[in-house]
Amino acid sequence: MKTLKVFEHQNISVDQVLTFYYGKQPKREKLESKYIDALWKLYDEKKRPFFKLTRNGVCFTEYVGVVKTLNLTIEILPKADNRKIDFEDMQAVKNEENKWQSILIDMLKVCHLIETPSISDAHLKTRSNSILDLYIERFINEVNFLIRQGLIKRYRKVEKNSNALKGKLLIGKHIQRNLVHKERFYIAQTQYDKNHVLHKIISKAICILPGLCNSQSLISECYALKLNFPEVDDIKITENLFERTSFDRKSAPYQIAIQIAKMLLLNYRPELSTGTNNSIAILFNMNQLWEEYIYRVLYKAKPKTVLAIYNQKSTRFWEAMGTKRNLKPDIVIETKDSGNIVLDTKWKNINNDVSKISMDDLRQMYAYHHFYEAKKCFFAFSGKYRTS
């Protein structure tokens, strides 16, 4: 297992010399064509637009997170500044990677997209430093907690052939299946056990964990978890399955484990032909992540003079001949005395150069200013704020 850390909008190509990490040890080597081929197989412009195809390589877009294919984990990190990196200087590259990885993890924590209270600088130094491993570690901890607390049981309906008539006899299926075997009964009965949908989802996620980990200690924990978790029936994973899954008072502690399992399973792509090119991609649009981050930071620091803070508040702006147009500012703040404040978030650093603000953005803010009767409108750039 090895890890490659890249930045958003960075190009990588075959035979390019890059810094790979084997555990915590960096090593400069050429990028093999098999990894580019594996990434190309993942390409889907509509469903998975986290990179664009280039000649003998790929160019990453505004999506950040982690992609794993073959034995390579690629971490795509944000980078808002224009500071150039000397890729020959391994220490400078490592420092820059650690800086932006910490920023990304902090943003994911604030937005509740990664629930890992154990994350700290010391913790990251002792681990494989992979964002994917952080998700897996939290999942393992949650499942171990459920096992210690005692796995819940649920009622489920079972149809089967039985040698004893215990339950409801299904006449039609009994005649169809037991015409020759007179000693059997095809029955429907209710069982109260641990073989229910929550455990089936968790078990499915446990099965794929060893192939995703970069840390040997986590791989060992995955196998130990597999031994301690009860055997359940296999289940087909679909997005609709998670939408139908509900929680009650007894199953409420399962929510975090199921959320992480959903993220892992829905983004997992097994290679059915060979079984060796299993891949997973957990990615976030950096523009949307920055908007959510600003909203949550403002909401947490909300003073008493602020009445409400809205995220993506949609309002009808224009309608004619069946055509409708809505205004949807990123953030609207309603205050008691200062009037409304509108924020438009932009994940980019203009470096104090206001000429980089486009006319379309200014027109948009002008419309917000009048339509929402805003006293102030702001651009929220990456780490910098500009008043319009």
Steps between C-alpha positions, in 0.01 A plus 500: 500500500623848417357851512529792258397848608400751234326839495179604328550596134838322492605291200664160530618287210677173421871492589474826694725493807284547810531454876335178618460399865554144615349533845677812627808467279507725189662377180542670163409277207325501163125462471423168331255483212286237676381761750395742226320215321317415823397863548376522140270203573346706779436801277140612475451864405153521656513268801869518595644827364795515740754512216530562128679280251825636358768355274649205692360632826225677689434852627316521831213746536344683796417172679706412808514184710640155434508253210632146531575273207727194481750543785511880468310749716482850352416783736376811319564801722369857473737786422372856505826693481716555193823407671716289270643178636846369422408135444869404513512611863334207676485674838333808352248280319428304818448819703260638240308172482467477879382860520220457246405157627449647848286777349288247311451277805404803710241607240357146480472488879324838520257390225441167681621309195764321703422422863837419653547656844833316539668702224794704621843593370660229713240248381570577134873458549457145627254392232533447127367853452226390263158664506348168393659331801339759728156400374582131535639548851185681612283226347696229685469691828126545454439132422716391795293731721179337372641153570596598856156652560331193357370464146127553475249244372206564271198311378516380140278288278648175371364261236654154488449127475474332838448149630262635765187709450598796714366825362265585215470241223526662154270270306595607146875481549465184710326317214747638246815403689400198707288295262748213529627563855186443701693520828584870449301818556563833330430752775528869585603590851635794697846476653661727758875506437801710391465417131338831400577778250720714727735210570496395135618848394773508765613147411523595132718800589723288725569263209649775279707670772823294479543589132465873571733554797852638464590428862600147598367552852160596358498194274553282809214680675278439196558125513447497878173686450391245243552218751299674772208601281223241457440337163202644314346458155649681203319807370501703179615855566304779333438864585131420544592250773642779718201725429269227630710433810348657810617537858310481826599543862679163512682540168599868539863411598538335156462826306867602473612146406230481232589846365865402457401163354279682251788725396734204455259262328335743256839627384658156478550344156606135497670375183295189430711376210833475681423574863822698535406854396252583773465878530332759717462877476383721790499853364358841582444801275733763646269790413208337682722395792628857542145635495387246762807574712437877500133444585576272795775728637266800484212304654717384790620856567152653456457799738169592664444782250468244218147368455574223247763371257383327182703277270391489131175688564308483172254778411291553183661780299323497162222308328357536150322265256563195716870576550620553856825642632608492864764687693701277731775683692750281683436652845243753624529649851200672656583741784293710740653841434747474210262366236573200280852390406567283195817292449615341176773240564786447254770239545781703352759748617501825305818620678352847559445545127137613466531488120468121531136540611292444188221729378252210525580467870454873552166500318389204709589681823322812376182296453538350848552846646171633361280191514585409861525865609848424628694770680825319421612234253827311527714272291641227725822395327726227636608664822423855384183710490419774251211746529303564183 
